[in-house]
Amino acid sequence: MQTFDAVVGDTSIIANRTLYVDFTLPYSDTGMRMVVKMKDDQQKNIWIFLKPLSWDLWLTTGVAFIVTGLIIWVLEHRTNMEFRGPPDQQLGTIFWFSFSTLVFAQRERLMNNWSRFVLIIWIFLVLVLTQSYTASLASLLTVQHLQPAVADVSELIRNNDSVGYQNNSYVRDFLIKQLNFNQSNVKSYSSPQEYDEALSKGSKKGGVDAIFDEIPYIKVFLAKYCYNKYVMAGPTYKSDGLGFVSSFLPLLFQITS
């Protein structure tokens, strides 16, 4: 500060720096968080389409599927030629009729009014069930897609995973002294590209499983590399944000105003 009267840039406001210079009010989001990879396991589970409904509901739906077809057959087969034929054909008609109503593609004409009444109730139930299933599956896929691969800091420490921070940042001391990370597991990086490379590798391949940085820097990183890859996770650790610096108090007031 013997050469310059002020610093205009993204300077972190830290308590020990205020012993030597003065800061303006923070001009950005305050706080520090970690960014981790998104959990990407929904595509690996081929049975995910069964999860929107409980097993009891699947069983109830299957029974209702068979019972509806059987009731329609009992009411129609005496007077409707489309429900007659050899036993195997009639059995196929029972299942085909119930299945076709799921996609509203039934071709058989119903002659009995009671059959039509049963069909109206069944179609209403099918409509409610399909809409609920679609909404639940979409919600499930979205929630799984947005889940972080690492839930919290304690998981990183317990697994002895490596973490990263911005080079020459106070975040290093915070990770070691406040969060109790092993010093050998704390690595420095100097650009968003290096963040991306380290997170892509992971701890087991020489990278890291999480990056800790101030929220404004994380937002810049996510704006460039977020698509289907990374997400902020864990709590927000309090910080004073970013501000401008000056050792000349009147100049500081002028900048703030």
BELRARA-V790622 format. One record per residue. N is the residue number from 0. RES is the residue in one letter. PHI is phi in whole degrees, 0 to 359 (NA if undefined). OMEGA is omega in whole degrees, 0 to 359 (NA if undefined). NEAR is the number of other C-alpha atoms within 12 Angstrom. Layout:
# BELRARA-V790622
N:RES:PHI:OMEGA:NEAR
N:RES:PHI:OMEGA:NEAR
This chain:
# BELRARA-V790622
0:M:NA:176:14
1:Q:282:182:11
2:T:260:185:8
3:F:245:177:12
4:D:272:183:19
5:A:204:174:26
6:V:237:178:25
7:V:251:183:20
8:G:178:181:17
9:D:273:181:21
10:T:260:181:31
11:S:290:178:38
12:I:275:183:32
13:I:234:186:25
14:A:303:184:15
15:N:291:177:12
16:R:285:181:19
17:T:290:176:19
18:L:287:186:11
19:Y:244:183:16
20:V:222:176:26
21:D:251:181:32
22:F:244:169:38
23:T:284:172:34
24:L:295:179:22
25:P:302:179:25
26:Y:251:182:22
27:S:219:176:24
28:D:300:178:24
29:T:260:178:25
30:G:120:179:26
31:M:228:179:35
32:R:222:176:33
33:M:249:176:43
34:V:242:183:45
35:V:226:178:44
36:K:287:174:37
37:M:283:175:30
38:K:285:185:25
39:D:234:182:22
40:D:243:183:19
41:Q:292:180:22
42:Q:285:181:13
43:K:280:181:11
44:N:262:184:13
45:I:286:181:10
46:W:260:183:13
47:I:295:181:20
48:F:292:178:22
49:L:271:188:19
50:K:288:181:22
51:P:300:180:24
52:L:242:177:24
53:S:287:181:15
54:W:295:177:12
55:D:298:180:13
56:L:290:176:18
57:W:299:180:18
58:L:294:179:14
59:T:297:179:17
60:T:296:178:24
61:G:297:179:19
62:V:295:179:16
63:A:297:177:24
64:F:301:182:29
65:I:288:183:24
66:V:297:180:22
67:T:298:178:35
68:G:298:180:35
69:L:291:179:27
70:I:296:179:26
71:I:299:180:39
72:W:295:180:40
73:V:299:182:24
74:L:283:189:25
75:E:252:193:29
76:H:292:180:29
77:R:282:185:17
78:T:242:185:17
79:N:248:183:20
80:M:294:181:18
81:E:290:179:24
82:F:252:178:33
83:R:248:179:22
84:G:133:178:17
85:P:301:182:13
86:P:307:181:13
87:D:294:178:12
88:Q:291:178:18
89:Q:295:177:25
90:L:296:177:22
91:G:296:179:22
92:T:296:179:31
93:I:301:182:33
94:F:288:181:28
95:W:295:182:27
96:F:295:180:36
97:S:294:181:35
98:F:294:183:26
99:S:296:178:22
100:T:290:178:27
101:L:296:179:27
102:V:246:177:15
103:F:54:182:20
104:A:237:181:14
105:Q:293:182:21
106:R:252:183:16
107:E:290:177:27
108:R:272:180:21
109:L:263:183:27
110:M:257:185:21
111:N:267:180:20
112:N:296:178:14
113:W:294:177:17
114:S:297:179:26
115:R:295:178:21
116:F:296:178:18
117:V:298:181:26
118:L:295:179:35
119:I:299:179:19
120:I:297:182:17
121:W:295:180:30
122:I:295:177:27
123:F:298:179:17
124:L:296:179:21
125:V:297:180:26
126:L:298:179:18
127:V:296:183:16
128:L:295:181:21
129:T:294:179:21
130:Q:293:179:17
131:S:294:180:17
132:Y:296:181:23
133:T:298:180:19
134:A:295:181:17
135:S:294:180:21
136:L:294:179:22
137:A:298:179:19
138:S:295:181:17
139:L:297:180:21
140:L:295:180:23
141:T:293:181:17
142:V:297:179:17
143:Q:297:183:22
144:H:295:184:23
145:L:268:181:27
146:Q:286:177:27
147:P:286:178:26
148:A:291:178:29
149:V:240:186:33
150:A:281:183:25
151:D:205:184:25
152:V:294:182:32
153:S:300:178:16
154:E:293:178:19
155:L:296:181:31
156:I:293:181:24
157:R:297:181:15
158:N:272:180:18
159:N:58:181:22
160:D:278:177:31
161:S:272:178:36
162:V:228:182:45
163:G:238:178:46
164:Y:208:179:40
165:Q:283:183:31
166:N:303:179:21
167:N:63:180:17
168:S:256:176:25
169:Y:293:183:26
170:V:299:180:34
171:R:301:179:30
172:D:297:179:22
173:F:296:181:26
174:L:295:184:35
175:I:279:187:23
176:K:273:183:14
177:Q:265:182:14
178:L:265:174:22
179:N:65:172:21
180:F:283:174:29
181:N:293:184:24
182:Q:302:181:21
183:S:289:180:18
184:N:263:181:29
185:V:254:185:35
186:K:239:182:35
187:S:256:178:31
188:Y:222:188:27
189:S:242:181:21
190:S:204:176:22
191:P:302:179:28
192:Q:297:178:17
193:E:292:174:23
194:Y:303:182:40
195:D:298:180:31
196:E:296:182:25
197:A:293:179:31
198:L:293:179:40
199:S:295:180:24
200:K:288:185:20
201:G:83:184:26
202:S:299:185:27
203:K:292:181:17
204:K:247:176:14
205:G:93:178:19
206:G:259:179:27
207:V:223:178:36
208:D:255:178:45
209:A:202:175:48
210:I:242:177:53
211:F:254:179:46
212:D:198:177:45
213:E:290:188:37
214:I:305:179:30
215:P:302:179:27
216:Y:291:179:34
217:I:294:179:34
218:K:297:177:24
219:V:296:179:18
220:F:296:182:32
221:L:293:178:27
222:A:297:182:17
223:K:261:188:18
224:Y:236:190:25
225:C:289:193:23
226:Y:308:176:15
227:N:58:184:20
228:K:232:190:26
229:Y:231:179:34
230:V:206:174:33
231:M:287:183:35
232:A:215:177:30
233:G:76:182:24
234:P:286:174:17
235:T:266:180:20
236:Y:272:187:24
237:K:293:172:18
238:S:214:184:25
239:D:270:176:25
240:G:84:182:28
241:L:247:180:28
242:G:209:175:31
243:F:271:187:31
244:V:237:173:35
245:S:203:174:30
246:S:263:182:24
247:F:251:191:22
248:L:303:179:17
249:P:301:177:16
250:L:296:179:20
251:L:295:177:23
252:F:298:181:18
253:Q:294:179:15
254:I:296:183:23
255:T:296:181:19
256:S:287:NA:9
